[in-house]
Amino acid sequence: MNDHSALPHVVPLEGGSNFRDLGGYATTDGRRVRRGLVFRSAHLGGLTDADRTMLRALAVRTIVDFRGVPEAAETPHAIDGVGATVVPAAIPAGVGERIREAMADGSASPARVAGFMVEHYRTYPGRAAPAFRTLFATLGDGERRPLVFHCTAGKDRTGFAAALLLTLLGVPRETVIADYLRTNALWTGHVGFFTDFDPALRAAIVEARPDYIEAAFAALVAEHGDVETFADRALGFDAAAREGLREALLEG
């Protein structure tokens, strides 16, 4: 029997962080997400030989990359020999430019930058829908699993994608938010960056916060009513596809 005592199930990497199995979470109907089929992560550009051995042991077949083209070019995947296919699903980061402009003109403050982040998350159900459509189409193909999806930090774009997936699988909202917030303990990629920033300003950039993810869900609900309708309309992932994914990814 699987051990559900410590969630999420973190995969320790030498050259990466925030890599975790979405399996183990309980759904509202008493089932659990199967382990070993879907993983979320920060970028995979620093993997070591030991990390690549780990990904081979996990039998990872597909990597869905949410990074924009310049981001991906800056830190190419270090997956030689893993045997996984990369599926691009670009969501340009966007908010970084607004933060840099505010820093340059002196208008940046913790509250303003946090506001930028909230506004950024509100755009996800609209502008990121094509990338999420790619993710769910790929997830729905059993030949493409086990699958990893990631962006740069595994925090924002990846965080909302994971929240969508867990919600569609029937995981309750409080668990979905808790998984999102675990990035604050698991992502180490920000270490050494923004060290000259005011600590509160830096925190607004690097932290996963409940009001960020809730802003994305609020925008989705305002436009579509609920996540299932969003999946139908925006992702082309209808009731039959959703039920097929639940049967594949849930135990019991």
C-alpha positions as CSV (number, residue, x, y, z in Angstrom):
1,M,0.0,0.0,0.0
2,N,1.2,3.5,-0.8
3,D,2.5,5.7,2.0
4,H,0.3,8.8,2.2
5,S,1.8,10.1,5.4
6,A,3.9,12.8,3.8
7,L,2.5,14.8,0.9
8,P,3.5,16.0,-1.5
9,H,5.9,13.2,-2.6
10,V,9.1,15.1,-3.3
11,V,11.7,13.7,-5.7
12,P,15.1,14.9,-4.5
13,L,17.3,16.3,-7.2
14,E,20.9,17.5,-7.0
15,G,20.5,20.0,-9.9
16,G,16.9,20.9,-9.6
17,S,14.1,21.7,-7.1
18,N,10.4,21.7,-6.6
19,F,10.1,18.3,-8.4
20,R,7.2,16.4,-6.9
21,D,4.7,13.7,-7.7
22,L,1.1,14.8,-7.7
23,G,0.1,11.4,-6.6
24,G,-1.3,10.6,-3.1
25,Y,-3.8,13.4,-2.7
26,A,-7.3,12.3,-1.7
27,T,-10.4,13.3,-3.7
28,T,-13.8,14.2,-2.4
29,D,-15.2,10.8,-3.4
30,G,-12.6,8.9,-1.3
31,R,-10.1,8.0,-4.1
32,R,-6.5,9.0,-4.4
33,V,-4.4,10.3,-7.2
34,R,-2.1,7.5,-8.4
35,R,1.6,7.9,-7.8
36,G,4.3,7.8,-10.5
37,L,2.2,9.2,-13.4
38,V,2.3,13.0,-13.2
39,F,5.0,15.3,-11.8
40,R,5.5,19.0,-11.5
41,S,8.8,20.8,-11.3
42,A,11.0,23.8,-11.7
43,H,13.2,23.9,-14.8
44,L,15.3,20.9,-15.7
45,G,18.3,22.8,-17.0
46,G,20.7,21.9,-14.2
47,L,20.2,18.1,-13.9
48,T,23.2,16.0,-12.9
49,D,24.0,12.4,-14.0
50,A,22.3,11.2,-10.8
51,D,19.2,13.3,-11.5
52,R,19.0,11.8,-15.0
53,T,19.2,8.4,-13.6
54,M,16.3,9.3,-11.3
55,L,14.2,10.4,-14.2
56,R,14.9,7.2,-16.0
57,A,13.9,5.2,-12.9
58,L,10.6,7.2,-12.9
59,A,10.2,6.2,-16.6
60,V,9.4,9.8,-17.6
61,R,8.2,9.8,-21.2
62,T,7.1,13.4,-21.7
63,I,8.1,16.8,-20.5
64,V,5.7,19.7,-21.1
65,D,7.6,23.0,-20.9
66,F,5.6,26.2,-20.1
67,R,8.6,28.5,-20.5
68,G,8.6,31.1,-23.2
69,V,11.1,30.7,-26.0
70,P,13.8,33.0,-24.6
71,E,13.5,31.4,-21.2
72,A,13.9,27.9,-22.6
73,A,16.9,29.0,-24.7
74,E,18.6,30.5,-21.6
75,T,18.4,27.2,-19.7
76,P,18.1,24.2,-22.1
77,H,16.9,20.9,-20.7
78,A,19.7,18.8,-19.3
79,I,18.0,15.5,-20.1
80,D,20.4,13.7,-22.5
81,G,19.8,9.9,-22.1
82,V,16.5,10.3,-20.2
83,G,14.5,9.2,-23.2
84,A,11.8,11.8,-22.7
85,T,10.1,13.9,-25.4
86,V,9.8,17.6,-24.8
87,V,6.4,19.2,-25.7
88,P,6.6,23.0,-25.9
89,A,3.6,24.8,-24.4
90,A,4.9,28.4,-24.1
91,I,3.4,30.9,-21.7
92,P,5.6,34.0,-21.8
93,A,6.3,35.0,-18.2
94,G,5.2,38.7,-18.8
95,V,5.2,40.1,-15.2
96,G,8.9,40.4,-14.9
97,E,9.1,43.3,-17.3
98,R,6.5,45.3,-15.3
99,I,8.5,44.6,-12.1
100,R,11.8,45.7,-13.8
101,E,10.2,48.9,-15.0
102,A,8.9,49.7,-11.5
103,M,12.3,49.1,-10.1
104,A,13.9,51.3,-12.6
105,D,11.6,54.3,-12.1
106,G,11.5,53.9,-8.3
107,S,7.8,53.1,-8.1
108,A,8.2,49.5,-6.9
109,S,6.9,48.6,-3.4
110,P,5.9,45.3,-1.9
111,A,2.2,46.1,-2.3
112,R,2.6,47.3,-5.9
113,V,4.6,44.2,-6.9
114,A,2.1,41.9,-5.2
115,G,-0.6,43.7,-7.1
116,F,1.3,43.0,-10.3
117,M,1.4,39.3,-9.4
118,V,-2.3,39.2,-8.7
119,E,-3.1,40.9,-12.0
120,H,-0.7,38.4,-13.7
121,Y,-2.5,35.4,-12.3
122,R,-5.8,36.8,-13.4
123,T,-4.6,36.5,-17.0
124,Y,-3.9,32.8,-16.8
125,P,-7.3,31.4,-17.7
126,G,-7.3,33.5,-20.9
127,R,-3.8,33.9,-22.3
128,A,-2.5,30.6,-21.0
129,A,-5.4,28.5,-22.2
130,P,-3.6,27.3,-25.3
131,A,-0.7,26.0,-23.3
132,F,-3.0,24.3,-20.8
133,R,-4.9,22.8,-23.7
134,T,-1.6,21.2,-24.9
135,L,-0.9,19.9,-21.4
136,F,-4.3,18.2,-21.0
137,A,-4.3,16.8,-24.5
138,T,-0.9,15.3,-23.8
139,L,-1.9,14.0,-20.3
140,G,-5.0,12.4,-21.9
141,D,-2.7,10.2,-24.1
142,G,-1.7,7.2,-21.9
143,E,1.3,6.6,-24.1
144,R,2.7,10.0,-23.0
145,R,2.7,9.2,-19.3
146,P,4.6,9.4,-16.9
147,L,4.7,13.1,-17.6
148,V,6.4,16.1,-16.0
149,F,5.2,19.7,-16.6
150,H,7.3,22.7,-15.6
151,C,8.1,26.4,-16.1
152,T,11.2,28.1,-14.6
153,A,10.4,28.1,-10.9
154,G,7.5,25.6,-11.0
155,K,5.6,28.2,-9.0
156,D,3.2,30.4,-11.1
157,R,2.4,28.8,-14.5
158,T,3.1,25.3,-13.2
159,G,1.3,26.1,-9.9
160,F,-1.9,27.0,-11.7
161,A,-1.7,24.1,-14.1
162,A,-1.3,21.7,-11.1
163,A,-4.2,23.4,-9.4
164,L,-6.4,22.9,-12.5
165,L,-5.4,19.3,-12.8
166,L,-6.0,18.4,-9.1
167,T,-9.3,20.3,-9.2
168,L,-10.5,18.3,-12.2
169,L,-9.5,15.1,-10.5
170,G,-11.7,16.0,-7.6
171,V,-9.1,17.1,-5.0
172,P,-10.7,19.6,-2.6
173,R,-9.7,23.2,-2.9
174,E,-7.9,23.4,0.5
175,T,-5.6,20.6,-0.6
176,V,-5.1,22.2,-4.0
177,I,-4.0,25.5,-2.4
178,A,-1.8,23.6,0.1
179,D,0.0,21.9,-2.8
180,Y,0.5,25.3,-4.5
181,L,1.9,26.8,-1.3
182,R,4.5,24.0,-0.9
183,T,6.6,25.8,-3.5
184,N,7.6,28.1,-0.7
185,A,9.5,25.2,1.0
186,L,10.6,23.3,-2.1
187,W,11.8,25.8,-4.7
188,T,15.4,26.8,-4.2
189,G,16.1,28.4,-7.5
190,H,15.7,32.0,-6.1
191,V,18.5,31.6,-3.7
192,G,21.2,34.2,-4.5
193,F,18.8,36.3,-6.6
194,F,17.3,39.7,-5.7
195,T,19.5,39.8,-2.6
196,D,19.8,43.6,-2.8
197,F,16.0,44.0,-2.8
198,D,14.0,45.0,0.3
199,P,13.0,41.7,1.9
200,A,9.3,42.4,1.6
201,L,9.6,43.3,-2.0
202,R,11.6,40.2,-2.7
203,A,9.0,38.1,-0.9
204,A,6.3,39.4,-3.2
205,I,8.2,38.2,-6.2
206,V,9.4,34.8,-5.1
207,E,6.6,33.5,-2.8
208,A,3.6,31.5,-3.7
209,R,0.7,33.3,-2.0
210,P,-3.0,32.3,-1.6
211,D,-4.3,35.6,-3.1
212,Y,-2.3,34.9,-6.2
213,I,-3.8,31.5,-7.0
214,E,-7.2,32.6,-5.8
215,A,-7.1,35.5,-8.3
216,A,-6.6,33.0,-11.2
217,F,-9.5,30.9,-10.0
218,A,-11.7,34.0,-9.5
219,A,-11.0,35.1,-13.1
220,L,-11.8,31.6,-14.4
221,V,-15.1,31.5,-12.5
222,A,-16.1,35.0,-13.6
223,E,-15.6,34.0,-17.3
224,H,-16.7,30.4,-17.3
225,G,-18.6,29.6,-14.0
226,D,-16.5,26.6,-12.9
227,V,-13.4,24.6,-13.8
228,E,-15.3,21.9,-15.7
229,T,-16.9,24.5,-18.0
230,F,-13.5,26.1,-18.5
231,A,-12.1,22.7,-19.5
232,D,-14.9,22.3,-22.0
233,R,-14.8,25.7,-23.5
234,A,-11.1,26.7,-23.3
235,L,-9.2,23.5,-23.2
236,G,-11.3,21.3,-25.5
237,F,-11.3,18.7,-22.7
238,D,-14.9,17.5,-22.5
239,A,-16.7,15.4,-19.9
240,A,-15.7,12.1,-21.5
241,A,-12.0,13.2,-21.6
242,R,-12.1,14.2,-18.0
243,E,-13.7,11.0,-16.9
244,G,-11.0,9.1,-18.9
245,L,-8.3,11.0,-17.2
246,R,-9.8,10.4,-13.7
247,E,-10.0,6.7,-14.4
248,A,-6.3,6.7,-15.5
249,L,-5.0,8.8,-12.7
250,L,-7.1,7.8,-9.7
251,E,-6.9,4.7,-7.6
252,G,-10.0,2.8,-6.6
